[in-house]
Amino acid sequence: MVVDVNLRSGIADPEGATIERALPALGFVGVTNVRAGKSFYLDVEAPNEMAAVDKAQALAERLLSNPVIEDARVRVVTGAS
């Protein structure tokens, strides 16, 4: 299971802006709207997939993200670990 955490739309992303400004010097032109984020890879024990997703979502909202400024999205990925 993967939890992706990104800043909410409208929240300044200085890390993404710094990366975006560096891209032309590295030969990457035409790349815009760079947003930085983080991903967490988890093995979650639960009776079924829906319960595992619910557990990961609760974990993401309580520990892995700041829900005031970040969105967390849970994805089920087989063989992620």
PyRosetta script that sets phi, psi and omega in degrees:
from pyrosetta import init, pose_from_sequence

init()
pose = pose_from_sequence("MVVDVNLRSGIADPEGATIERALPALGFVGVTNVRAGKSFYLDVEAPNEMAAVDKAQALAERLLSNPVIEDARVRVVTGAS")
pose.set_psi(1, 143.8)
pose.set_omega(1, -179.9)
pose.set_phi(2, -125.6)
pose.set_psi(2, 135.4)
pose.set_omega(2, 173.0)
pose.set_phi(3, -112.6)
pose.set_psi(3, 117.4)
pose.set_omega(3, 176.6)
pose.set_phi(4, -99.0)
pose.set_psi(4, 129.4)
pose.set_omega(4, -179.8)
pose.set_phi(5, -119.8)
pose.set_psi(5, 124.7)
pose.set_omega(5, 179.4)
pose.set_phi(6, -135.4)
pose.set_psi(6, 153.5)
pose.set_omega(6, 174.7)
pose.set_phi(7, -63.8)
pose.set_psi(7, 144.8)
pose.set_omega(7, 177.9)
pose.set_phi(8, -66.0)
pose.set_psi(8, 155.2)
pose.set_omega(8, 176.3)
pose.set_phi(9, -58.2)
pose.set_psi(9, 135.6)
pose.set_omega(9, 179.6)
pose.set_phi(10, 93.9)
pose.set_psi(10, -13.2)
pose.set_omega(10, 177.0)
pose.set_phi(11, -88.6)
pose.set_psi(11, 130.2)
pose.set_omega(11, -179.9)
pose.set_phi(12, -59.0)
pose.set_psi(12, 138.6)
pose.set_omega(12, -179.1)
pose.set_phi(13, -123.3)
pose.set_psi(13, 83.4)
pose.set_omega(13, -177.0)
pose.set_phi(14, -62.8)
pose.set_psi(14, -32.8)
pose.set_omega(14, 178.5)
pose.set_phi(15, -65.8)
pose.set_psi(15, -45.8)
pose.set_omega(15, 177.5)
pose.set_phi(16, -62.6)
pose.set_psi(16, -39.6)
pose.set_omega(16, 179.2)
pose.set_phi(17, -64.7)
pose.set_psi(17, -40.5)
pose.set_omega(17, 178.5)
pose.set_phi(18, -63.7)
pose.set_psi(18, -43.9)
pose.set_omega(18, 177.9)
pose.set_phi(19, -61.5)
pose.set_psi(19, -45.3)
pose.set_omega(19, -178.4)
pose.set_phi(20, -60.7)
pose.set_psi(20, -40.9)
pose.set_omega(20, 179.6)
pose.set_phi(21, -66.8)
pose.set_psi(21, -28.9)
pose.set_omega(21, -178.7)
pose.set_phi(22, -80.7)
pose.set_psi(22, -21.2)
pose.set_omega(22, -172.7)
pose.set_phi(23, -58.9)
pose.set_psi(23, -46.2)
pose.set_omega(23, -179.4)
pose.set_phi(24, -59.0)
pose.set_psi(24, -36.6)
pose.set_omega(24, 179.1)
pose.set_phi(25, -65.7)
pose.set_psi(25, -22.0)
pose.set_omega(25, 178.9)
pose.set_phi(26, -96.3)
pose.set_psi(26, 4.5)
pose.set_omega(26, 177.6)
pose.set_phi(27, 90.9)
pose.set_psi(27, 8.3)
pose.set_omega(27, 179.0)
pose.set_phi(28, -100.9)
pose.set_psi(28, 101.0)
pose.set_omega(28, 179.5)
pose.set_phi(29, -106.1)
pose.set_psi(29, 154.7)
pose.set_omega(29, 178.5)
pose.set_phi(30, 79.9)
pose.set_psi(30, 15.7)
pose.set_omega(30, 177.1)
pose.set_phi(31, -106.2)
pose.set_psi(31, 121.7)
pose.set_omega(31, -177.3)
pose.set_phi(32, -134.3)
pose.set_psi(32, 172.2)
pose.set_omega(32, 177.3)
pose.set_phi(33, 55.9)
pose.set_psi(33, 44.3)
pose.set_omega(33, 179.2)
pose.set_phi(34, -72.9)
pose.set_psi(34, 129.7)
pose.set_omega(34, 177.6)
pose.set_phi(35, -126.4)
pose.set_psi(35, 131.2)
pose.set_omega(35, 178.3)
pose.set_phi(36, -91.7)
pose.set_psi(36, 154.7)
pose.set_omega(36, 178.0)
pose.set_phi(37, -159.1)
pose.set_psi(37, -169.9)
pose.set_omega(37, 178.7)
pose.set_phi(38, -143.1)
pose.set_psi(38, 153.8)
pose.set_omega(38, 179.2)
pose.set_phi(39, -127.8)
pose.set_psi(39, 141.5)
pose.set_omega(39, 177.5)
pose.set_phi(40, -120.2)
pose.set_psi(40, 131.9)
pose.set_omega(40, 179.9)
pose.set_phi(41, -105.7)
pose.set_psi(41, 126.0)
pose.set_omega(41, -173.3)
pose.set_phi(42, -130.9)
pose.set_psi(42, 146.1)
pose.set_omega(42, 164.1)
pose.set_phi(43, -105.3)
pose.set_psi(43, 121.9)
pose.set_omega(43, -175.6)
pose.set_phi(44, -119.3)
pose.set_psi(44, 123.0)
pose.set_omega(44, 176.1)
pose.set_phi(45, -87.6)
pose.set_psi(45, 128.2)
pose.set_omega(45, 179.8)
pose.set_phi(46, -161.8)
pose.set_psi(46, 161.3)
pose.set_omega(46, -178.0)
pose.set_phi(47, -66.3)
pose.set_psi(47, -25.2)
pose.set_omega(47, 179.3)
pose.set_phi(48, -156.4)
pose.set_psi(48, 172.3)
pose.set_omega(48, -175.9)
pose.set_phi(49, -61.7)
pose.set_psi(49, -41.4)
pose.set_omega(49, -178.8)
pose.set_phi(50, -63.2)
pose.set_psi(50, -41.2)
pose.set_omega(50, 178.0)
pose.set_phi(51, -65.4)
pose.set_psi(51, -37.3)
pose.set_omega(51, 177.5)
pose.set_phi(52, -65.4)
pose.set_psi(52, -42.2)
pose.set_omega(52, 178.0)
pose.set_phi(53, -63.5)
pose.set_psi(53, -44.0)
pose.set_omega(53, 178.9)
pose.set_phi(54, -61.1)
pose.set_psi(54, -41.8)
pose.set_omega(54, 179.3)
pose.set_phi(55, -65.0)
pose.set_psi(55, -43.8)
pose.set_omega(55, 179.4)
pose.set_phi(56, -65.8)
pose.set_psi(56, -37.9)
pose.set_omega(56, 179.0)
pose.set_phi(57, -65.3)
pose.set_psi(57, -42.8)
pose.set_omega(57, 178.0)
pose.set_phi(58, -63.1)
pose.set_psi(58, -41.9)
pose.set_omega(58, 177.5)
pose.set_phi(59, -61.6)
pose.set_psi(59, -43.2)
pose.set_omega(59, 179.9)
pose.set_phi(60, -62.0)
pose.set_psi(60, -42.3)
pose.set_omega(60, -177.3)
pose.set_phi(61, -73.6)
pose.set_psi(61, -31.0)
pose.set_omega(61, -176.2)
pose.set_phi(62, -92.4)
pose.set_psi(62, -26.5)
pose.set_omega(62, -172.7)
pose.set_phi(63, -130.3)
pose.set_psi(63, -43.7)
pose.set_omega(63, -170.4)
pose.set_phi(64, -83.2)
pose.set_psi(64, -15.7)
pose.set_omega(64, -178.1)
pose.set_phi(65, -138.1)
pose.set_psi(65, 163.6)
pose.set_omega(65, 171.9)
pose.set_phi(66, -103.4)
pose.set_psi(66, 101.2)
pose.set_omega(66, -172.9)
pose.set_phi(67, -63.5)
pose.set_psi(67, -12.2)
pose.set_omega(67, 177.0)
pose.set_phi(68, -71.6)
pose.set_psi(68, -37.6)
pose.set_omega(68, -175.2)
pose.set_phi(69, -122.6)
pose.set_psi(69, -6.4)
pose.set_omega(69, -176.2)
pose.set_phi(70, -126.2)
pose.set_psi(70, 150.5)
pose.set_omega(70, 171.9)
pose.set_phi(71, -107.2)
pose.set_psi(71, 142.1)
pose.set_omega(71, 176.9)
pose.set_phi(72, -120.7)
pose.set_psi(72, 134.1)
pose.set_omega(72, -179.8)
pose.set_phi(73, -126.2)
pose.set_psi(73, 130.8)
pose.set_omega(73, -179.7)
pose.set_phi(74, -99.3)
pose.set_psi(74, 132.8)
pose.set_omega(74, 176.6)
pose.set_phi(75, -125.9)
pose.set_psi(75, 137.5)
pose.set_omega(75, 174.9)
pose.set_phi(76, -89.7)
pose.set_psi(76, 122.7)
pose.set_omega(76, 179.9)
pose.set_phi(77, -129.9)
pose.set_psi(77, 126.6)
pose.set_omega(77, 178.7)
pose.set_phi(78, -84.4)
pose.set_psi(78, 136.4)
pose.set_omega(78, 179.0)
pose.set_phi(79, 72.0)
pose.set_psi(79, 27.9)
pose.set_omega(79, -177.3)
pose.set_phi(80, -74.0)
pose.set_psi(80, -25.1)
pose.set_omega(80, -174.9)
pose.set_phi(81, -90.8)
pose.dump_pdb("model.pdb")
